[in-house]
Amino acid sequence: MAELEDRYEDNVVGTFYVDDQCIDCDLCRETAPDNFTRNEDGGYSYVYKQPENDEERALSDEAMEGCPVEAIGNDGSG
């Protein structure tokens, strides 16, 4: 389970975040490319844009549920 206190600083403020358990598998970037991107230097994903509509929210939820190491979190605020 993703831990808010371990979130990457690259994440934009908001409901979804990626923490330091990310293994750079690309699943979230493939599932929700409008919301997740890669830190090329660090080799991990992060949320660069929070979902702005129901479709983006659903895809971000799908990415979170599919994450093999549970590195994507939802802080419950949205």
LOMAR-179327 format. One record per residue (C-alpha): residue number from 1; y, z, x; residue in one letter. Coordinates in pm, 1 decimal, always signed. Example, Ala and Ser with C-alpha at 12.3 -4.5 7.8 and 13.67 -1.06 7.14 Angstrom:
1 / -450.0 / +780.0 / +1230.0 / a
2 / -106.0 / +714.0 / +1367.0 / s
***
This chain:
1 / +0.0 / +0.0 / +0.0 / m
2 / +342.7 / -96.7 / +131.7 / a
3 / +568.2 / +191.3 / +230.7 / e
4 / +941.9 / +169.7 / +160.9 / l
5 / +1024.7 / +371.2 / +473.8 / e
6 / +833.8 / +112.0 / +683.8 / d
7 / +1011.1 / -193.4 / +537.3 / r
8 / +1153.4 / -451.0 / +775.3 / y
9 / +1531.9 / -443.1 / +804.9 / e
10 / +1536.9 / -821.0 / +747.3 / d
11 / +1452.7 / -766.4 / +377.7 / n
12 / +1748.5 / -810.9 / +145.8 / v
13 / +1822.5 / -507.7 / -66.2 / v
14 / +1635.0 / -506.0 / -394.2 / g
15 / +1305.7 / -451.1 / -568.6 / t
16 / +1066.6 / -639.8 / -340.4 / f
17 / +1018.5 / -580.5 / +32.3 / y
18 / +771.5 / -640.5 / +315.4 / v
19 / +672.8 / -357.5 / +549.5 / d
20 / +543.2 / -345.5 / +906.0 / d
21 / +179.3 / -400.2 / +799.3 / q
22 / +245.4 / -775.5 / +759.4 / c
23 / -0.2 / -992.1 / +955.3 / i
24 / +196.9 / -1316.6 / +908.0 / d
25 / -77.7 / -1480.2 / +700.0 / c
26 / +167.8 / -1707.3 / +513.2 / d
27 / +34.1 / -1623.8 / +163.9 / l
28 / +365.3 / -1489.5 / +31.5 / c
29 / +564.5 / -1779.3 / +177.4 / r
30 / +324.2 / -2027.0 / +15.8 / e
31 / +318.7 / -1843.0 / -317.4 / t
32 / +689.7 / -1759.3 / -351.5 / a
33 / +880.4 / -1978.5 / -101.8 / p
34 / +1211.9 / -1917.8 / -278.1 / d
35 / +1188.9 / -1547.1 / -198.1 / n
36 / +987.1 / -1498.3 / +121.2 / f
37 / +1048.2 / -1643.3 / +466.4 / t
38 / +930.9 / -1584.9 / +822.8 / r
39 / +1091.1 / -1400.0 / +1108.8 / n
40 / +1002.1 / -1647.8 / +1384.2 / e
41 / +1062.5 / -1404.8 / +1671.1 / d
42 / +873.5 / -1112.2 / +1518.4 / g
43 / +595.5 / -1310.5 / +1352.1 / g
44 / +616.2 / -1154.4 / +1005.4 / y
45 / +740.9 / -1233.8 / +656.6 / s
46 / +1027.5 / -1071.4 / +471.2 / y
47 / +1217.0 / -1105.7 / +144.2 / v
48 / +1525.8 / -1317.1 / +203.8 / y
49 / +1618.0 / -1350.1 / -164.2 / k
50 / +1523.3 / -1121.3 / -449.1 / q
51 / +1382.4 / -1290.1 / -762.1 / p
52 / +1655.8 / -1414.6 / -993.2 / e
53 / +1447.4 / -1520.0 / -1291.7 / n
54 / +1112.9 / -1458.4 / -1462.7 / d
55 / +935.0 / -1736.2 / -1271.3 / e
56 / +1046.1 / -1604.4 / -930.1 / e
57 / +955.0 / -1250.0 / -1036.0 / r
58 / +607.9 / -1363.5 / -1147.0 / a
59 / +549.7 / -1550.0 / -819.1 / l
60 / +668.9 / -1249.4 / -616.3 / s
61 / +431.3 / -1027.0 / -814.6 / d
62 / +150.6 / -1275.4 / -746.0 / e
63 / +232.2 / -1269.4 / -372.6 / a
64 / +234.2 / -889.2 / -374.3 / m
65 / -101.5 / -870.9 / -554.2 / e
66 / -255.6 / -1131.8 / -323.4 / g
67 / -133.3 / -985.0 / +5.1 / c
68 / -450.3 / -911.9 / +205.1 / p
69 / -301.5 / -607.7 / +382.1 / v
70 / -78.9 / -482.0 / +95.0 / e
71 / +235.9 / -527.3 / +304.2 / a
72 / +449.2 / -632.0 / +6.0 / i
73 / +600.4 / -358.8 / -202.9 / g
74 / +794.5 / -318.7 / -524.2 / n
75 / +1019.1 / -14.2 / -529.8 / d
76 / +1012.4 / -5.8 / -909.8 / g
77 / +1383.7 / -64.8 / -952.7 / s
78 / +1352.3 / -400.3 / -1119.5 / g
***
